[in-house]
């Protein structure tokens, strides 16, 4: 189905100027007779998206009409500066907030969260004193980068903020709100390799040996960490959303939320024991990590993730582990243990896709799943022997 961008055309006497709206719709979603977006009832998500566009167009048209009217009242018939006036109406932080709201409304909560983190950081840099897009120049971005360095923000985190800010800036350019002056040229927006975080067998055994019955949250956190390790470094988000229906004939099958890839893991006894310990009949999820009655299940997940990582730091201290223990450590540890017992790199994916996930998927797709399960059993045997 062919797509097109909605463009505003301003015509007055001999003056004609086009302004890109930044809104993309399908051809059949445009009413050519009425010159408006049309909504066909059916797809609720799509209807919501189109309604947001309609609202945005109404706001833009009202603003443009106001500018034309004000210019006419002052006898200004030269509209060549009209676009510049239009661009100056929206400030950077305001536009970021509108973009975050839009992402949430169309269901892109993860993108909204990354943009919100960037807004918090950039707003702190600006002392929440908003700026116009015409002030988003190379010098300002370099000052922001220097600010992040002074705050001892890691290079990857700085790059994370810069990439998000650049994406929002480019969106403003597409909307005709900003001119493209490439203010991000020269700043670091790459991803540098970080030292892999992993712990050894002795440290894992110390975690297992901890007596945590006095604190149910600490005990749950320890067990979730171990379950991740036993389940080939399963990420916390995938563990949190596991359902009992994902288990069939001794195999746990789930779809990775990060990549959409379907994975199948043979259930080992240690994994079954943890599941039986926590699963309650009638619960929506295997583990008590999410509030299934919460209005915002994503917020429930994030709160629990922060809680678990805080508790893991306590567990790390109790087990006298120097590493900064987190759920991600389980993922790296599985890869590290696999390499130690000479499991082929194509099977363990050398850090579970951290270097090149596309290449990893090409290798793994041709591997018999039994080979991966056998590798996992060998790792668990090393831990529990």
N, C-alpha and C positions, 0 to 999 in steps of 0.2 A: 504494500500500500504506500503510495507516494506521499511524502511530507513536504511542507513548505513553511516558510517563516512569515508571520504577519508583519506588515510594514505600514507605518503611518505616512500618508502623503499630505503635506501641507501646501495648499494652493491659495494664493491671494494675488489678484491682478496678474502681473507677469512673473510673480515669484512662485517657484515650485521646489519643494525640498522633501526628501524621503528620510524617515527616521526608523531604524530597525527596532522592533519591539522586543526581540529576543525570545518570542513565543513561537514554538514549533507545533503545528497541528497537521492532521491528515487532510488531504484535499476534500474528502467528502464530509468533513466536519465544518466546512465553511459554507454559509448560505450566500451564494453569489448574488441573489436578487436583493437581499436585505443588507448585504455587506456586514455580516456579523457571524460570530461563532454559534453553531447550533449544537444542541445536546440531544442525543438519542438515548432514551432510558434503556438500561440493560446492565452495562458494566459500571458498578458503583464507583470504583476507583477512578475510572476514566472520566466519569461524570464530574467527580470532585475536582479532578485536574482541570477540566475545561471550565468549570465554574470559577476557579481561581484565575484563569486567564481572562475570563469575561470581567471579573472584578478589577483586575489590573488594568485592562484596556479602558474601562470606565474612568479609573483614576487618572491614567495618562491623558485621555482625551480632555477631561475637565481641566487639567493643568495646562495643556497646550492651548485650549480655547481661552483660558485666562491670560496667558502670555500674549496671544494675538490681540485680545481685547484691550489689554493695558497698553500695548504698543500703538494701537489705533487711536486711543484716547489722547495720547501724547503727540499725535501727528507723525509718528514714526512709521513710515511706509517701507523702510528698508528692513526686510525680515532676514537678512543674511546672518544676523547674530542670534536668531531665535533658538537654534539648536544649542548654542552655548548657554543660553538662559535656562533651557530645559535641563541640561546636564547639571547645572549648579543647584538644582532643587533638592537633590538627594545626597546626603552625606554618607561617608563610608560606613560608620558604625550602624547608622540607621538601615542602610542597605543590607548589611550583614545580618541584622536582626530579622529583616523581612525575608531574606533568603532562608534563614534557619526555620522560621515559621512555615514557609512554603514547603521545605523538605519534610517537616514533621507532618504537615497536612496531607501530603501525597504518600506517606508511609515510609519515607527514607530516613528512619530514625537514626541509623548509624552515621549517615552523612551529617545529619543535623548535630549529632553529638561532637563530631570532629570539628565542625564549623564553630560550635559553641565554645569549645576549648580554645580555638584560635581567637575568637572574639574576646574571650576573657583575657588572654595574653596580650593581644594588640591593644585592647582597651586600657589595660594596666600601663602599657608603654605610653599611651596618649594621655594618661591620667583621666580617662573618660571624657577628654575634651575632643569632640568630634571634628573631623576634617572633611573638606570637600575632595572629590575625586581628582580635581585639578592639582591638589597638593600631594597626591600619591605619586611622588617622583622618586628617582633613583636615590637621592640624598636621604629621603625619609625612610626608605626601605633599608638602606645601609645603617642608618641610626638604630632602627629596630633590631637589626641583626647584632649590632654592637651591644644593645641593651640585653639581648638574650645571652650573649657571652658573659656579660657582667653578672648576670643572674646564675651563671654556671650551668646553664641549660646545655644538655648534650647536643652534639652535632646533628644527630638523627632527629631529636625533638625540634631543634631549630628548623631543620629542613621540613619537618612535618607541618609546622606553622606556616612556613613560607609557601609550600605547595598549596595549602588550603587558601591562604590569602590571595595567591596568584589566581587560583580557580575562581574565587569570588570576584576579583578584579576583572578577569576575562568575561565573566557573566555580565558585569556592568558595561563592558565594552560592547558586548552583543546586544544589550538593551538600548544602546545609544546614550547611556548615562555618562560614560567616560570615553575619552579618546585613548587609543593605544599608544603609549609612550615607552613600553617595555621597561617599567621600573625595576623589574626583578633580574635584569641582566647582571651577571657577575656575582649574585648571591648564591649560596649553596642550597641546592634543592635536590641533591642526590641522596643515596642511602649508603652509608659506610658500614662495612662489616664490623660487628661487635664480637667480643670474645664470648664463645658459647658458655652458657651457665649450666653446669652439670655437677652432680655430687656422686661420690663413690659408693661401693657396696657397703662398707662399714658404716657410713653415714646413714644410708637407707635403713640398715638394721637397727641403728640407734633410734631412729624415728619409730620403727615398728615396736621396739621394746618399751617405749614410753608408756607409763601408766597415766591415762587421761580420763579415767572414769569419773573423776571429780568435776570435770568440765565437759558437758555434752557438746558444746560448740567446738572446742579444741579437738575432741575425739572425732566428730564429724569431719572437720577440716583435714585431720591426719588421714582418715579413711578415703576421702575424696582424692587427696594427693596420691595415695597409693593406688587407688582405682585407675587414675589417669596413667600412672606408670605401668600398671599391669595391662592396660588397654592400649598399648602402643602409643603412649603419649597423647591420649585423647584430650582435646582442649576443654577448658572449663565450660564454655558455652554449650558444647555438644553434650557434656555430661549432665548439665542442668536441665536440658530439655528431653532427656531420654525418657521413653515411656515403656511400660511393660510389654506392649505390643511389638516393640522393636526386637524382642527376643523370641526366637523360634528354633526348635530342634537344636538347642545348645549353641546357637549362633546369634550374636548381637549385631544387628544391621542398622546403620544410621546414615544420614546424609550430612556431610560437613557443611555447617552454616557459612563458613568462609568461602568455600570453593564450589559447593553444590555437588561434590563428588560423593558417590555412594560407597560406603565401606562396610566390610563384613569381618567380624572378629570372633574367633572361636572362644567361647566362655571357658576360662580356666577356673579351678576350684576356688582360688583366692578371690576371684572376681565375683563368683556366685555367693560366697560368704558375705561379702560387703553388701551386695544387692539384697540378700535375705535379711540382713541386719536392719536395713532402713526402709525397705518398701512396705507400704501399708496398703492393704486392699482398699480399692476405691479411690486411691490417689491418682491424680492426673499424671504425675511424674514419678519415676523410680526413686529419686532422692529428694529429701525435703529441703530443696535449695530455692524454690520459687514459691511465692504466694499466689496460688492458682486463682484466688478470688480478687487479686489486686486489679485496680482499674488500669494500671499501666504495668504490664508484665515485664516490659523491657527495663523499666526503672527498678522493679523488684530484682531482676537479674543483676543489674549493675551494683545495687546495694549489697547483694550477697557476694559478688565477686570481690568488692573492696573488703568486706568483712573477712572472707576466707584468706585473702592475701595478708591482711593484718594478723590474723591468727597464725598463719604459717611462719611469720617472723618470730612469734612467741615460741612456736614449736622448734624452729631452728635454733633459737637461743637455749632452749631446754635440752636439745640434743647436741649442744656444743658444735654447731655447724657454722663455719666461717662464711659460707655463701649466703647471699640475701635470698632466702627461700621464698618462692612464689610458685603459682601453678605452672608457669612457663618452665620452671626448672625440671619438672617431671618430664616434659616433652623432650628437652635437651638431654636429660639423663638417659632416657630410653635409647636415644640415638647413640650416645656415648658408650653405653654398655653393649649395644649391638656391634659397634665397631671393634670393641675390645675382644669379642669372641669371634672376630673375623667373618661376620655375616656380610655377604656381598653388598656393595654400596647401592646397587640397584634395588635391593630389597628394603634396606632401611631408609633410603632416599636422602642419606647424608644430612641429617638434621631435620628431616621431615619437611623438605621443600623450602628451606630458608634461602638457598642460593638461587635455584631456578625451578620453580614449581612446575612450569610447563614441561621442562625436560624430565623432571621426576615422574610426572604422570605418564609420559610416553613409555618410560621404562617399566613402571609398575603395572601398567595396563596389560602387559604381556606376561606377567608372572602369575603362576598358579597360586591361588590364595592359600593353599595348604603350606606352601613354602614359607609364606609370611607368618602363618600361625605357628609353624614349627620353630621359626626364629624367635617368636614371642615367647613360646614355651621354654626355650633355652635360656632366655633372659630371666624369666621368672624363676627358673630353677637355680640360677646363679644367686638371685636375691634371697630365696627362701631356704637354701640348703644349710 
